[in-house]
Amino acid sequence: MSQILLTEEDILLLKKLYRLRNGERKELTAAIFATFLSPEELAERLMIEENIL
């Protein structure tokens, strides 16, 4: 049986994702981006998506 070991930082990120998704009702993609991307990566990603639309 496989086991995954999570660090305290991993757990905090997953809690943030849960809060954004369930508490603030953000779309899943937006919640994932806000949780796992750096501010610079997030800004770049949002700019790319704005140019596509």
N, CA, C and O of each residue as an XYZ file, in Angstrom:
212
protein
N       0.845     -1.177      0.000
C       0.000      0.000      0.000
C       0.897      1.249      0.000
O       1.868      1.323      0.752
N       0.560      2.224     -0.848
C       1.338      3.456     -0.957
C       0.868      4.472      0.069
O      -0.304      4.515      0.442
N       1.799      5.278      0.508
C       1.475      6.352      1.433
C       2.074      7.645      0.908
O       3.154      7.656      0.317
N       1.356      8.727      1.135
C       1.852     10.045      0.771
C       2.136     10.805      2.056
O       1.289     10.889      2.944
N       3.323     11.348      2.139
C       3.688     12.157      3.301
C       3.558     13.623      2.930
O       4.153     14.077      1.953
N       2.788     14.354      3.699
C       2.589     15.776      3.457
C       3.325     16.588      4.506
O       3.342     16.242      5.687
N       3.932     17.671      4.052
C       4.568     18.586      4.994
C       3.505     19.512      5.574
O       2.371     19.548      5.097
N       3.875     20.244      6.584
C       2.940     21.229      7.150
C       2.566     22.265      6.095
O       1.421     22.715      6.044
N       3.533     22.645      5.251
C       3.267     23.606      4.182
C       2.247     23.037      3.179
O       1.347     23.746      2.729
N       2.400     21.752      2.839
C       1.441     21.100      1.938
C       0.030     21.158      2.522
O      -0.934     21.463      1.819
N      -0.074     20.863      3.802
C      -1.378     20.863      4.466
C      -1.973     22.257      4.473
O      -3.173     22.415      4.250
N      -1.154     23.275      4.726
C      -1.651     24.659      4.700
C      -2.145     25.044      3.305
O      -3.168     25.716      3.172
N      -1.427     24.623      2.273
C      -1.854     24.915      0.896
C      -3.183     24.230      0.579
O      -4.061     24.827     -0.044
N      -3.325     22.985      1.008
C      -4.581     22.277      0.763
C      -5.742     22.896      1.544
O      -6.869     22.943      1.052
N      -5.467     23.367      2.751
C      -6.508     24.060      3.524
C      -6.913     25.361      2.842
O      -8.093     25.711      2.811
N      -5.922     26.082      2.290
C      -6.221     27.314      1.562
C      -7.081     27.004      0.343
O      -8.061     27.701      0.079
N      -6.722     25.965     -0.398
C      -7.503     25.561     -1.560
C      -8.941     25.231     -1.158
O      -9.887     25.643     -1.830
N      -9.096     24.504     -0.086
C     -10.426     24.149      0.412
C     -11.224     25.400      0.774
O     -12.400     25.519      0.429
N     -10.567     26.337      1.477
C     -11.245     27.573      1.894
C     -11.677     28.401      0.684
O     -12.800     28.903      0.644
N     -10.800     28.543     -0.289
C     -11.133     29.319     -1.478
C     -12.280     28.679     -2.251
O     -13.166     29.370     -2.755
N     -12.253     27.359     -2.338
C     -13.257     26.641     -3.122
C     -14.598     26.569     -2.402
O     -15.640     26.811     -3.011
N     -14.584     26.243     -1.127
C     -15.825     26.013     -0.400
C     -16.314     27.226      0.381
O     -17.519     27.463      0.467
N     -15.400     27.987      0.943
C     -15.793     29.158      1.716
C     -16.094     30.360      0.839
O     -17.118     31.022      1.005
N     -15.190     30.640     -0.099
C     -15.332     31.814     -0.962
C     -15.984     31.482     -2.305
O     -16.256     32.375     -3.107
N     -16.229     30.204     -2.540
C     -16.918     29.742     -3.757
C     -16.212     30.138     -5.052
O     -16.858     30.427     -6.059
N     -14.867     30.149     -5.013
C     -14.116     30.432     -6.241
C     -14.194     29.222     -7.163
O     -14.342     28.087     -6.709
N     -14.091     29.483     -8.471
C     -14.016     28.378     -9.423
C     -12.784     27.549     -9.088
O     -11.800     28.070     -8.563
N     -12.841     26.259     -9.393
C     -11.742     25.364     -9.034
C     -10.421     25.807     -9.649
O      -9.400     25.840     -8.961
N     -10.425     26.147    -10.932
C      -9.184     26.568    -11.592
C      -8.614     27.817    -10.929
O      -7.410     27.890    -10.681
N      -9.460     28.792    -10.641
C      -9.004     30.025     -9.997
C      -8.441     29.738     -8.607
O      -7.434     30.324     -8.209
N      -9.082     28.846     -7.877
C      -8.610     28.493     -6.535
C      -7.254     27.790     -6.603
O      -6.373     28.048     -5.782
N      -7.091     26.906     -7.581
C      -5.808     26.205     -7.753
C      -4.711     27.192     -8.113
O      -3.622     27.154     -7.540
N      -5.000     28.087     -9.075
C      -3.999     29.085     -9.462
C      -3.616     29.960     -8.274
O      -2.432     30.194     -8.035
N      -4.611     30.445     -7.525
C      -4.345     31.332     -6.388
C      -3.558     30.625     -5.291
O      -2.820     31.266     -4.544
N      -3.711     29.325     -5.193
C      -3.039     28.566     -4.143
C      -1.618     28.166     -4.523
O      -0.701     28.281     -3.710
N      -1.434     27.700     -5.743
C      -0.170     27.067     -6.088
C       0.759     27.887     -6.980
O       1.916     27.508     -7.159
N       0.289     28.993     -7.542
C       1.158     29.823     -8.363
C       1.708     30.987     -7.546
O       1.047     31.489     -6.637
N       2.909     31.403     -7.877
C       3.468     32.596     -7.247
C       2.694     33.805     -7.762
O       2.026     33.708     -8.791
N       2.766     34.935     -7.076
C       2.064     36.129     -7.564
C       2.456     36.493     -8.999
O       1.614     36.931     -9.783
N       3.741     36.310     -9.341
C       4.201     36.618    -10.695
C       3.593     35.652    -11.713
O       3.128     36.068    -12.775
N       3.600     34.365    -11.381
C       3.022     33.365    -12.278
C       1.519     33.585    -12.452
O       0.980     33.428    -13.547
N       0.856     33.948    -11.362
C      -0.585     34.198    -11.412
C      -0.888     35.396    -12.311
O      -1.800     35.335    -13.135
N      -0.136     36.476    -12.160
C      -0.339     37.667    -12.987
C      -0.111     37.336    -14.458
O      -0.873     37.774    -15.320
N       0.934     36.564    -14.749
C       1.233     36.173    -16.122
C       0.109     35.305    -16.690
O      -0.316     35.492    -17.830
N      -0.355     34.378    -15.902
C      -1.434     33.483    -16.348
C      -2.714     34.266    -16.641
O      -3.387     34.016    -17.641
N      -3.042     35.210    -15.765
C      -4.246     36.015    -15.964
C      -4.131     36.877    -17.214
O      -5.115     37.071    -17.928
N      -2.933     37.395    -17.484
C      -2.720     38.209    -18.678
C      -2.903     37.354    -19.940
O      -3.509     37.795    -20.917
N      -2.380     36.148    -19.905
C      -2.529     35.239    -21.042
C      -4.005     34.943    -21.289
O      -4.462     34.969    -22.432
N      -4.742     34.665    -20.236
C      -6.163     34.338    -20.387
C      -6.949     35.548    -20.885
O      -7.873     35.383    -21.681
N      -6.612     36.751    -20.442
C      -7.300     37.958    -20.922
C      -7.057     38.141    -22.419
O      -7.965     38.551    -23.142
N      -5.857     37.847    -22.889
C      -5.528     38.001    -24.317
C      -6.237     36.962    -25.169
O      -6.528     37.212    -26.338
N      -6.515     35.807    -24.596
C      -7.223     34.753    -25.329
C      -8.688     35.123    -25.491
O      -9.277     34.906    -26.550
N      -9.265     35.675    -24.453
C     -10.683     36.036    -24.502
C     -10.821     37.325    -25.245
O     -11.933     37.825    -25.412
